[in-house]
């Protein structure tokens, strides 16, 4: 089925409108058509994919090297399975030029994307902040040329790679500002769970902020801190796989 790109502009705008500081868009990330349908039935307002869970379900590494056709086939199936706006985790973009990345997103029916600043050619390192800001601008320009205001969620991997600390938080602040100025609709310092830091960043940015839930926490604290988006990445998939393992273990070892 061919996607009518002209029909994607409205859901893209709606997805962005759901990013409200203090009333965050809460995303339970999906990894296939079945999980997307479950999330929608549970009351989600949008569906986000998770590259880690998609990679695990396909037996592929989550390292920006999955076969591109395979990745976007999964995104396409998810978009077909739900009436909600879909935002796709595309890691660092799989080496695609910005215009091809945008074209593939739209052809799959996605109206948003996560793109991360990890440098997969240098494991453990990040792309230079100015260089990555240029990447964001190129994606923003390609989306504008395509006539669909794709929601760009710029993932900052400093806390993931370096852990917390004053130096790491300074880097997060710098990157968040640069990425926002480059055209990111939302900035996402992955593993940012501290409401106090969320509040500080929200106050200093003119863009919505994506935060993560700490174990045992609820979205309420992040909402009070001003988060506009809360996501859980592969947590739901890992929980589901854990439950499957427990179920299978009991069944296979039953007397």
N, C-alpha and C positions, 0 to 999 in steps of 0.2 A: 504494500500500500504506500503510495506517495504522499508525503506530508505537504499540506498547503501552507506554505510559509506565511502567507498573508493572514492566516488565522492565528498565528503565534504571537503577534504583537500584543494583543489584549491580555493573554495569560502571562506574558512577560511583565507587563506593567502591573498586573495584579500581584504577581509574586513579589515584586519590589514593594508594593504597598503593604504587604504583610509584615515587612521588617519595621516594627514600631518599637522604639526604645521604651522600656517599661512594660510592654505587652508583647513579648517576643514570639516570633514564629518558632514553635517547637517542632523539631524534625526527628522522627524515628526512622533512621536510614534503612532503605530497602536494598535488596541485592538481586531480586528476580521479580517476575510478574506476580507470583503468588504472594510474596511478602509485601509488594506494593499494594495489592488489593486488600490485604489484611490491615495494613496501616490506614488506608482510606476508610475502611469500615469502622476502624477504631476512633475516627473523628479527626484525622489529620487535615490540615489546610493546604498542605503541599507535600510532595514526595521528593526526598533527596536520596541519591544513591550513595553507596560507600564502595570505594575501589578495593579496599582490603577484603570486604566480604565477597564482592564479585570475583576477585582473584581467587579466593579460597574455594568458592563454589565451582570455579572452572579449572582448578588445579594449576593456576598460573601464579607467578610471583607478583607481589604488589610493589613494583619497583620501576614504574613508568615504562615498562617494556612489554606489556600485554599486546597481543596482536590487535591492531586498531579496529579491524572489521569485527572482531569478536567483542570488543568493548562496546562499540556502538550498536551492535545487534542486541546486546542486553539492555542498553538504554532504550532502544526502540521498543522492545517488548514491554518494558516497564511503562513507557509512555502510553502504549496501547491499552494497558491493563487498568489505567486510572483516568478519571476525568479531571484530576488535579494538576496544577502546574508541576513540572518535573525539573529539578536541578541536578546536574550530573557531576559527580566527582571524577575529574579527568586527570588526576595526579598533576604532572607538570606539562601535560599536553601531548605526550607521546612523540615529541619531536616534530609535531605538525606546525606548519606556518599558521599564523593567526587566522587568515582567511579560510584555510581548509578546516581548521579546528571549529570555527563558527559554522561553516557549511555542514560539517558532520553532526554537530549538535542539533542544528535546525532540522536536518533531514531525519534525525532520530526522534524529533518531537520535543526535545529539551529546550527550556527557555531560561536556564540558568546554568552556571558551572562553578565548581571549585577549581582553582588552579593554584598549585603550591610552588614555593620558592626554593625547595630542596634542589641541589645540583646533583642529579643522578649520575653524572659523569665523574663526580668526586664525592663518593659516599661520606656522609657526615658533614658535608659543607652546604652552604647556601649560595645561590646565585647572588652576585653583587646587587645590592638594593636598587641602584639606579638602572642597571640592566633589566632587572625584573619589572621595574616600573614601566620601562619601555615596552615590555611584553604585554603588560596590562593595557597600555594605550593602544597597542596594535590590535588587541582583541576588541577593545571598545570601538575602535574605528571600523573594524570589519563588521561588527554587529550593526553599527549605524548604517553602513553601506548596504547591508542585507535588509534593512528596514525593520529589524526586530531588536528591541532594547534588552538584549540578554543580560540577566543579572549576574554580574561578575563578583564572586566571593573570593577575595585574595587571601590565600592561606599563608600565614607566617610561621615558619617551622623552627624558630629560634628556641622556644621552650622545649620542643620535642627533641632537638639535637643537643642543646646545651644545658637543659635543666633551668630551674629558676635561679634568680640571683640579680643583684643590681645591674651588672653589665648586660645580662640577657634582657632585662626589662627595658633598659635604655635602647637596645637594638630593636626590640618590639615597637617601642614608641616611634623611633625613626622610620622604620619600615612602614608602619601603619600610616604615618603622615604622607610618606612618598607615594604609597599605593593608592591612598585616597585621592591625592592630587592627580594621579595618573589616570583616574577614571574608574577605580573599583567602586562598586555600589555598596560593598560590605567588606570589612576586614576581619580576618579569622586567625588570631594567634592560637593555634591548636595547643591544647592542654592548658589553656587559660581557664581556671576554675575559681579563682579567688574573687569574690564580689568586690572587695576593696580596690583591686587593680582594674576590674571591669568598670567600676564607677569612675576611676581616674581617667582611663582611656576614653570612655564615653564622653566625659566632660571636655576633653581636648580635641576630639575628632568631629568633623562635620559629616561623618558617615556612620551607618549602623555598624554594630559590633556583634560578631558571632563568638559565643563562649561555649565551653563544654561543662557537663555536669561532673562534679566530684562524686565518688562512690557514696551512696546513701543520701545525696543531696536531692533537692527538687528544683524545678525551674524558678520557684518563687523568689529565692534569694537573688538569683541572677537578674530577674525581672526588676526587683527593687533597685538593683545597682545600675540599671539602664540598658542591659543587653537587649538587642533587637532580634537576635536569633540564637537558638540553643539547639545543639545537635549532639548526637551520641556516637557517630561513626559506626564502627563494626560491633558495638556493644550488644545490640539486639541479636545480631547473627551469632555471636559467641554464646550468648545466653541460650538461643535456640539449639545450637549444636551441643551445648552441655546437657540440655534437657533430653535431646535425642540419645546421647551417649548413655545417660542414666536409664532411660526407658529401655534401650537395647540391652544394656547390661543385665537389668532385672529379668527381661524376657528370655534372654539367651542362657541365663544361669538358673532359671526357675527349676524347681524339683518336679 
